[in-house]
Amino acid sequence: MRVDAHHHVWELGRRPQTWLDEPESAAIRRDFSIADLAPCTRAAGIERTVLVQVLPDLAETREFLALAAAESLVAGVVGWAELTAPDIADTLAELRQGPGGEHLVGLRHLVQGEADPAWLARPDVRRGLRAVGDAGLCYDLLVLPHQLPCAIETVRALPDQPFVLDHLAKPPIARGEREPWAGRLRELAREPNVFCKLSGLVTEARRDTWSVADLRPYAETALDAFGSDRVMFGSDWPVCLLAASYEQVVDSADELTNRLPSHERAQVFGGTAVRAYGLPEPTSPGAEKEPI
């Protein structure tokens, strides 16, 4: 099963996206739906996807779960809930019992936007993370390189909680710098409860002139540190459209992994995501639902 483990959708009329107001985001300042994504995944041979939260909004998570229930392309949802809320366990149980709740595979918070570099170490956050683990869910780490030390401490403090690092922690590809990012990434990878997404790289490179050669040192650092059985492909569509088409993102990931044996490539393009998130097997072709 070939999986895109990281993409988004949004409908601006239903839920405004103020982060798109910046001039550099003009190219994606419109609605994006599963119906827009489906032709791209079909052409790339992607059979299943993981839909990831965009806003810190519980209503968005509920909508994404309902979408996954209606659309067979979406195998799992990484949603959002307030980790620091005293009733976080109850909220997760309510989400699991609601429409599409069986598709909830993880939670995420926009840690990259937190001013406190030690946000993940806060007692109320750690308590919330334990509730995520108790619910049998992964936690996606959306952090920047300077936040990796706290992320490392956090995964060590919660060895039974599975974590997934998004976008390789957004390395400074455009500047061509690797340290201290690479050393911190390798340290994080020593913790066996962490997976990593090969995603979001084209938008961290020079968006108008990037090449696979620019991305390769960062992708190979991650593959060497985590191993193919803990790395999964994600497109980061439609954010990736700021630098590349869906086809270009998939082709670049194919090229970045072309030195791996076929069984290891199969892990990156499906096996790892299935294991990390517990994704279901696809239904038979005759049972596929039409994209909505």
N, C-alpha and C positions, 0 to 999 in steps of 0.2 A: 504494500500500500504506500503510495507516494503522497506525502503530507506537506502542506504549507503550514508551519506551526505558529505563524504570527501575521495576522492582518487585522484590519479595522473596517468598519462601515460607519457612516453618519448621514443624518438627514437634518440639514441646517434649519429648516422650518419647524421641526419638532424639538430640536435641542441645539441652540446656538453654540458654535465653537469659537470662542473669543481668541483662542490661540492662533486661529487662521487669519486674524486681522492684520498680521504683519505683512508688509509688501512682498517679502520673499516667499510667502505661502499662497500667492494669488493663483498659481496653477492648480491648486487643489481646493480652492474655495468654492466648492459645489457639493452636491449630494453624491454619495457613493454607496451603492447597494450590492447585495449578493448577485443580483441580475447583471450588474456591471462586471463583477469579478468572474462569474462562471465561464464566459468564453475564454478568458485568459487561462484559468486553471485547466480547462479542457484541452486547450492547445498545448499546454505544458505537461500534460499527463498527470496532473495533480488530482487525486481522488478525494482527499479529505483536507479540512482546514481547521485551525484553531483561531477563533475570533477573540480578540483581546480588547479590553476596556480602553476607552479614550478619555472619559471624564470621571472625576470622583463623584459619581452619581448612582445611587442604588437603583433608581428607575431605569437608567440605561442598562444596568446588569439584567434586570428583569426582562427588558425588551430583547436583549441579546439571547437570553435563554429561550424565550418564546420563538425567536427567529431560528435558533438551532433545532427546536422541535419541529418547525415547519419546513426546514430546508436541509436535505440530506447531505449537502456538501459540507456543512458545518458539523464537525464531530465533537468539538469541545469549545467551551467558553472560559476564558480567564476574565473574571469580573472584578468588581470593586465593592468593598464594604468598609465601613469605618473601623479600622483595626483597634483604635483606642477606646471604642465604645464599651461600656460595661456589659452590654448584652450582645456582643459580637457572636458568641456561640449560638444564641437564639436566632440571630439574623441569618447566619449560615444555614441553620436547620430549616428556616422558613424558605430560603432560596432553594434548597434541595427538594423541598416538598411542593414547590410551586410549579407552574407550567414550564416544562423544559428543564427542570431542576436536575435531572439525571445527566445533563450535558455540562454542568458546572465542574470544571476540572482544576481550577486554580483561582487565586486572587492576586491583584496587583495594586500598588499605590504608586503615584508619581513621585517617588523618592528623589529623583533628579531635581525636582523643583523645591525641595525642602532646604531652607537656609542653614539648618543645623546639620553639619556633616555627620553627627552622631545620632541622627534621628532613629535609626534602626536599633540603637542601644537603649532607647527609653524604656523604662519598665512597663508602661502601658502598651507600647508597641510589641515588646517581647511577649506579653501576655496574650495579645491578639494573635501573634504568630503561632503561639501554642494552640490556640483555638482552631486556627486553620489546619494545623497538623492533626488535631483530634478529629476534625471533620473529614480527614482523608484527602485533603487537597494539597496541591503544590502551591508555592508562592513564587511569583515572578519578581525578580530583582531588577528594577529599572533605575540604575545608578550610573553616575559619572566616575571617571577614573579616580578623582580625589575622594570619593565615597567608598572605594573598594576596601580600605582598611577596616572600616566599621562593618561592611558586609562580611568580611572574613571572620571577624569576631562573632558576628551574629550566627553564621552557619555553624561555627564551632560550638556555640552555646546551645544550639538546637540540633543535635546530630541526627535526630529521628525525623526531622522535618525536611522533605524534599524541596529544593530551591531550583529555579531556572533563571540563569543570568540572561537578560535581554540585550541584544545588540553588542555583545562582547564588552559591555560597559562603555560603549561609544568612544573608542580610541581616537586620538588626534591624527587621523589619516591625512587630512588636508595639509597638515604641517610636516608630515613625514616623521613624526616622533613616535618612539616605541616605549621609552622608559619615562617615568616609572610604571606606566600601564602594564607592560609585559610581565615585569616581575611580580606585580600585585595579582595579575590574572593567574599566573602559575601558582602562586600561593593559595589563591582561592580554589584552584583546580585540585589541590591536594586533599580537599575535603570531599569525601565520596558521596555526600548527599546533595551535590550541586551538578546540574546540567547547564548547558550553554547553547544559546541560539546564534547560529551563523546568519545574522540578519542586520538590517539597518546600516550596512557598511557604505553603500553608495552615497548616502546623504551625509556621511561623515568625511567623505573624500571631497576633492574639488568637483563640484557638481556638474560643471560644464565640460570638464576635460578628463575625468577619471578614467582609469583603465584597470583591467584585471591585475596587471602588474602592481598597481598601487595598493590593491586590496590584499594581494597574496601574502605578504609578510605577516599581516594581522590574522588572517584566516589560518595560516599554517602554525602560528603561535598557539592559537586556540585548539587546533586539532592535535598538536603535539602535547599540549598540557592536559586536555580533557580526554583525548582519545575519541574515535568516531562513535563509540557506544554511549557517549555523553554529549554529543553535539547534534543539533537538529537544525534543519533549514527553515528559515522564515523569510517571507518576501517583504514584510512591513508595508504592504500595499494598503492604501493608496499614497502613503507618505513617500514611498520610494519614487513616485512619479515626479517628484521635484528634481530627480537626477537621472532616472532611467525608467524604461517601460517594464512591465511585468516580465515580458519575454527576456529582456536584457538582464534582469535580476536573476532569473532562473538560469539563463545561459552562463552568467558569471559564476554562480554557485557550482554549476556543473564543471566549469573550467577549473575553479579553485580546488575541487576535489578529484580532478582527473588523475592524480598520482596515487590515489587510494585503490586498493583491491575492490572488486565489485561488491563483495559482501559488506565492506566498510562503507562504501557509498550508499548502499541500501539502508544502513543505519542512519546516516545523516539525513537522507531524504524520506525517512518514514519510521524506521524501527525505533529510533531513540524517542521520538515524539509519542509513539504508541505506548512505549513502556513508561515514560516519565508521567504522562497525563492519563494513562489508562484508557486510551481511545478505543472505541468499539470497531470491530471489523466492518467494512462497507457492506451494504445490502446488495443483493443481486441486481444486475442491470435492469431487470424488469420491474424492480421495486423502487427504482429511483424516483424521487419527486421532482417536479418541474421547479426550476429556480424561481424564487419570488422576487 
